Amino acid sequence: MSGSQDSWVLGSPHREAQSNVNPFPAEHWRMSKKMHPSDSRQVLKGALLCSLLSALLLQVAIGLECYSYKGTFTGNISLGEVPKVTCGPAQNVCAEGLIALSIGGQRMLVVMKKGCHTAPIRDISGISDGPYLPNYYHTRFCNASLCNHRYRDNSHIPVFSTAPPDNTSTSLLCYTCIGTTSESCSLRRAQQSQCHDDFPLCYEGMGTATIGGFVVPIYLRSCQALGCASITPNNPWLNIQLERTSCCSQPLCNHTPEPAPTASPRPSRTAPTWDRPTNASPRPGLSLPALLLLGGLGLGG
């Protein structure tokens, strides 16, 4: 214990001597008041960082706001006023996805979905202008309020080729239509289109387009290249699946034979049955000569 007390006693005067020494002389203080330009930039960066952090915390406290929509278009897109929703605590990004399937130019089916999402999945996009069904797809995710506003019209959708075939006199003729119901792509609504030389097949099929759980049926007739299929990458948020009904090389062969109308039963031609009292006894059958004889005698009926 004495050793520790000696250490403490010896240490006290030393600390007192240090306390009498001014670690910041006046000359040093006067020089330090002049801030270096790099220091001011650091202060500005810190202030901006604090502002951004405050805005982020405020957004988390209030909740992320996103545009919300799901639907389909045939041809041109015109969204107009899109509803806005406040996302839940676990939904930290806004999302939007689009699939456009074309049978030539603006004759296309567009599937679209916007809304809140739970986690940022990587963006995916692609375009195919042949040799299969021309299509364009894109999904994007962002973490600022109302940032899912890219697709409101056709301005961000590629324009698919509408050039006429090189030789329309020998090109294949096929039915073409696209829709979300069998009636929208029936033969009476389909067009007869000349196919390009590199699209030597007539195609008929059906399938689905899926964006974030929003599933839309597809009914399709078109000109196709070899293979008669078009499927996007198997993405968990976006997918296209098509199943062909016919894939043929004869003119206007891409139609399923429609069932013949069911004939209604013809009405019976049997003679009418006259009502008679239930207690009437049946009259015995008589031959025609006997009836004539009775009638002449005034005894008939």
C-alpha positions as CSV (number, residue, x, y, z in Angstrom):
1,M,0.0,0.0,0.0
2,S,2.9,2.4,0.8
3,G,4.2,2.0,-2.7
4,S,0.8,3.0,-4.2
5,Q,0.6,6.0,-1.8
6,D,4.1,7.2,-2.7
7,S,3.1,7.0,-6.4
8,W,-0.1,9.0,-5.7
9,V,1.9,11.7,-3.6
10,L,4.6,11.9,-6.2
11,G,2.1,12.2,-9.0
12,S,0.0,15.1,-7.4
13,P,2.7,17.9,-7.7
14,H,3.3,16.8,-11.3
15,R,-0.3,17.3,-12.2
16,E,-0.4,20.7,-10.4
17,A,2.6,21.8,-12.4
18,Q,0.9,20.8,-15.6
19,S,-2.3,22.7,-14.7
20,N,-0.4,26.0,-14.5
21,V,0.8,25.7,-18.1
22,N,-1.6,27.1,-20.7
23,P,-1.8,24.5,-23.5
24,F,-3.3,27.1,-25.9
25,P,-1.2,30.3,-25.9
26,A,-2.8,33.5,-27.2
27,E,-0.7,33.5,-30.3
28,H,-2.0,30.0,-31.2
29,W,-5.6,30.9,-30.6
30,R,-5.4,34.0,-32.8
31,M,-4.0,31.9,-35.6
32,S,-6.6,29.1,-35.3
33,K,-9.5,31.5,-35.8
34,K,-8.5,31.7,-39.5
35,M,-10.2,28.6,-41.1
36,H,-8.6,26.8,-44.0
37,P,-10.8,26.6,-47.2
38,S,-10.7,22.8,-47.0
39,D,-12.2,23.0,-43.5
40,S,-15.1,25.1,-44.8
41,R,-15.8,22.5,-47.4
42,Q,-15.9,19.8,-44.9
43,V,-18.4,21.8,-42.8
44,L,-20.6,22.3,-45.8
45,K,-20.5,18.6,-46.7
46,G,-21.4,17.7,-43.1
47,A,-24.4,20.1,-43.2
48,L,-25.6,18.7,-46.5
49,L,-25.2,15.1,-45.1
50,C,-27.3,16.1,-42.1
51,S,-30.0,17.6,-44.3
52,L,-30.2,14.5,-46.5
53,L,-30.3,12.3,-43.4
54,S,-33.0,14.4,-41.9
55,A,-35.1,14.2,-45.1
56,L,-34.6,10.4,-45.2
57,L,-35.7,10.0,-41.6
58,L,-38.7,12.2,-42.2
59,Q,-39.6,10.1,-45.3
60,V,-39.3,6.9,-43.2
61,A,-41.4,8.4,-40.5
62,I,-44.2,9.6,-42.9
63,G,-43.9,6.6,-45.3
64,L,-42.8,6.3,-48.9
65,E,-45.4,7.4,-51.5
66,C,-45.7,5.7,-54.8
67,Y,-47.9,5.7,-57.9
68,S,-50.3,2.7,-57.9
69,Y,-51.7,1.3,-61.1
70,K,-52.3,-2.0,-63.0
71,G,-53.9,-2.5,-66.3
72,T,-53.6,-3.2,-70.0
73,F,-53.7,-1.1,-73.2
74,T,-54.2,-2.0,-76.8
75,G,-52.2,0.4,-78.9
76,N,-51.5,3.8,-77.4
77,I,-51.0,4.4,-73.7
78,S,-52.7,7.2,-71.9
79,L,-52.6,7.0,-68.1
80,G,-54.0,10.3,-67.1
81,E,-54.3,10.8,-63.4
82,V,-52.7,7.9,-61.5
83,P,-53.6,7.2,-57.9
84,K,-51.0,7.6,-55.2
85,V,-50.5,5.3,-52.2
86,T,-48.5,5.4,-49.0
87,C,-46.3,2.3,-48.6
88,G,-46.2,0.1,-45.5
89,P,-43.2,0.1,-43.1
90,A,-41.6,-2.9,-44.9
91,Q,-42.1,-1.5,-48.4
92,N,-39.0,0.7,-49.1
93,V,-39.0,1.1,-52.9
94,C,-41.4,2.2,-55.6
95,A,-41.6,-0.2,-58.6
96,E,-43.0,-0.1,-62.1
97,G,-43.0,-2.8,-64.8
98,L,-44.1,-2.8,-68.5
99,I,-44.5,-5.5,-71.2
100,A,-45.3,-4.6,-74.8
101,L,-46.1,-7.3,-77.3
102,S,-46.3,-6.2,-80.9
103,I,-47.8,-7.7,-84.1
104,G,-46.6,-4.8,-86.1
105,G,-46.1,-1.1,-85.4
106,Q,-48.7,0.3,-82.9
107,R,-50.7,-2.9,-83.0
108,M,-49.6,-4.1,-79.6
109,L,-50.7,-5.2,-76.2
110,V,-49.2,-3.3,-73.2
111,V,-49.3,-4.6,-69.7
112,M,-48.3,-2.2,-66.9
113,K,-48.0,-2.3,-63.1
114,K,-46.9,0.4,-60.6
115,G,-46.8,0.3,-56.8
116,C,-44.8,-0.2,-53.6
117,H,-42.4,-3.1,-53.2
118,T,-40.6,-4.7,-50.3
119,A,-37.0,-4.8,-51.5
120,P,-35.0,-3.5,-54.5
121,I,-34.7,-6.1,-57.1
122,R,-32.3,-5.3,-59.9
123,D,-33.7,-3.6,-62.9
124,I,-34.3,-5.7,-65.9
125,S,-35.0,-4.6,-69.5
126,G,-34.8,-6.0,-73.0
127,I,-36.1,-5.7,-76.5
128,S,-36.6,-8.2,-79.3
129,D,-37.5,-7.1,-82.8
130,G,-37.4,-10.5,-84.3
131,P,-37.2,-13.2,-85.4
132,Y,-39.9,-14.1,-82.9
133,L,-42.7,-12.0,-81.6
134,P,-41.4,-8.4,-81.2
135,N,-41.6,-7.4,-77.6
136,Y,-40.2,-4.9,-75.1
137,Y,-40.0,-5.3,-71.3
138,H,-38.7,-3.3,-68.4
139,T,-38.9,-3.2,-64.6
140,R,-37.4,-0.5,-62.5
141,F,-37.1,0.2,-58.8
142,C,-36.4,3.5,-57.0
143,N,-36.4,4.7,-53.4
144,A,-37.8,8.3,-53.7
145,S,-41.4,9.2,-53.3
146,L,-43.4,9.1,-56.6
147,C,-40.3,8.1,-58.6
148,N,-42.1,5.3,-60.5
149,H,-43.4,7.8,-63.2
150,R,-41.4,6.7,-66.3
151,Y,-44.3,5.1,-68.2
152,R,-47.3,7.3,-68.7
153,D,-47.5,7.2,-72.5
154,N,-45.7,5.6,-75.5
155,S,-42.7,8.0,-75.5
156,H,-40.4,5.4,-73.8
157,I,-41.6,2.4,-75.7
158,P,-39.6,1.5,-78.8
159,V,-41.4,1.8,-82.2
160,F,-41.6,-1.6,-83.8
161,S,-41.0,-2.0,-87.5
162,T,-44.0,-1.5,-89.9
163,A,-42.1,-1.8,-93.1
164,P,-44.0,-3.7,-95.8
165,P,-42.7,-7.0,-97.0
166,D,-40.2,-7.0,-99.9
167,N,-42.5,-8.9,-102.2
168,T,-46.1,-8.8,-101.2
169,S,-47.2,-10.9,-104.1
170,T,-45.5,-14.0,-102.8
171,S,-45.5,-13.3,-99.1
172,L,-47.5,-15.4,-96.7
173,L,-50.9,-14.2,-95.7
174,C,-51.9,-14.7,-92.0
175,Y,-54.5,-13.7,-89.5
176,T,-53.2,-11.1,-87.1
177,C,-54.7,-9.9,-83.8
178,I,-53.8,-9.6,-80.1
179,G,-55.9,-9.1,-77.0
180,T,-56.7,-10.3,-73.5
181,T,-59.9,-12.3,-74.3
182,S,-60.6,-14.9,-76.9
183,E,-63.3,-12.7,-78.4
184,S,-60.8,-9.8,-78.8
185,C,-58.8,-12.1,-81.1
186,S,-61.5,-14.0,-82.8
187,L,-61.5,-14.5,-86.6
188,R,-64.1,-11.8,-87.2
189,R,-61.9,-9.3,-85.4
190,A,-58.6,-10.4,-86.9
191,Q,-56.9,-8.8,-89.8
192,Q,-55.4,-10.5,-92.8
193,S,-51.8,-9.4,-93.0
194,Q,-48.9,-10.0,-95.5
195,C,-45.9,-11.4,-93.7
196,H,-42.3,-10.5,-94.2
197,D,-40.1,-13.0,-96.1
198,D,-38.2,-13.9,-92.9
199,F,-41.5,-14.6,-91.1
200,P,-42.6,-17.7,-93.1
201,L,-45.1,-19.1,-90.6
202,C,-48.6,-18.3,-89.3
203,Y,-49.0,-18.5,-85.6
204,E,-51.8,-18.8,-83.1
205,G,-51.3,-19.1,-79.4
206,M,-52.3,-18.1,-75.9
207,G,-50.5,-17.5,-72.7
208,T,-49.9,-15.1,-69.9
209,A,-47.9,-11.9,-69.1
210,T,-47.0,-11.5,-65.4
211,I,-45.7,-8.4,-63.6
212,G,-45.3,-8.6,-59.9
213,G,-48.2,-11.0,-59.4
214,F,-50.5,-9.2,-61.9
215,V,-51.3,-11.9,-64.4
216,V,-52.9,-11.0,-67.8
217,P,-54.1,-13.6,-70.4
218,I,-52.8,-13.2,-73.9
219,Y,-54.5,-14.3,-77.1
220,L,-52.5,-13.9,-80.3
221,R,-52.4,-14.5,-84.0
222,S,-49.4,-13.3,-86.0
223,C,-46.7,-14.0,-88.6
224,Q,-43.8,-15.8,-87.0
225,A,-40.3,-17.0,-87.8
226,L,-39.2,-20.6,-87.2
227,G,-39.9,-21.7,-83.7
228,C,-43.2,-19.9,-83.1
229,A,-42.3,-18.9,-79.5
230,S,-41.2,-15.9,-77.5
231,I,-40.5,-16.0,-73.8
232,T,-38.7,-13.4,-71.7
233,P,-36.1,-14.3,-69.0
234,N,-37.7,-16.1,-66.1
235,N,-37.6,-13.2,-63.7
236,P,-39.5,-13.4,-60.4
237,W,-41.2,-10.1,-61.1
238,L,-41.7,-10.2,-64.8
239,N,-42.4,-13.1,-67.2
240,I,-44.1,-14.0,-70.5
241,Q,-45.3,-17.5,-71.3
242,L,-46.9,-18.5,-74.6
243,E,-48.3,-21.8,-75.7
244,R,-48.9,-22.3,-79.4
245,T,-52.1,-23.6,-80.8
246,S,-51.0,-23.7,-84.4
247,C,-47.8,-23.0,-86.3
248,C,-48.2,-23.5,-90.0
249,S,-47.1,-22.4,-93.4
250,Q,-50.3,-22.3,-95.4
251,P,-52.1,-19.0,-96.1
252,L,-54.6,-18.1,-93.3
253,C,-54.0,-21.4,-91.5
254,N,-53.6,-19.9,-88.0
255,H,-57.1,-20.5,-86.8
256,T,-58.6,-23.3,-84.7
257,P,-61.7,-24.8,-86.4
258,E,-64.7,-23.3,-84.7
259,P,-67.3,-25.8,-83.4
260,A,-70.3,-26.1,-85.7
261,P,-73.5,-24.6,-84.2
262,T,-75.6,-27.2,-82.4
263,A,-78.9,-27.8,-84.3
264,S,-82.0,-27.2,-82.2
265,P,-84.4,-30.2,-82.1
266,R,-87.2,-30.0,-84.7
267,P,-90.8,-29.8,-83.3
268,S,-92.7,-33.1,-83.5
269,R,-95.2,-33.4,-86.4
270,T,-97.5,-35.8,-84.6
271,A,-101.3,-35.1,-84.7
272,P,-102.7,-33.1,-81.8
273,T,-104.3,-35.0,-79.0
274,W,-107.7,-33.7,-78.1
275,D,-108.7,-33.7,-74.4
276,R,-111.5,-35.9,-73.4
277,P,-113.2,-36.4,-70.0
278,T,-111.3,-38.8,-67.8
279,N,-114.4,-40.9,-67.2
280,A,-115.3,-41.3,-70.9
281,S,-115.0,-44.8,-72.1
282,P,-113.1,-45.3,-75.3
283,R,-115.1,-45.7,-78.5
284,P,-114.4,-48.9,-80.3
285,G,-112.6,-48.5,-83.5
286,L,-114.8,-48.5,-86.7
287,S,-113.9,-48.9,-90.3
288,L,-114.6,-46.1,-92.8
289,P,-117.6,-47.8,-94.5
290,A,-119.2,-48.4,-91.2
291,L,-118.8,-44.7,-90.3
292,L,-120.4,-43.7,-93.6
293,L,-123.3,-46.0,-93.0
294,L,-123.9,-44.7,-89.5
295,G,-123.7,-41.2,-90.7
296,G,-126.3,-41.8,-93.4
297,L,-128.7,-43.3,-90.8
298,G,-128.1,-40.4,-88.4
299,L,-126.5,-42.6,-85.8
300,G,-123.0,-41.4,-86.0
301,G,-121.5,-39.8,-82.8
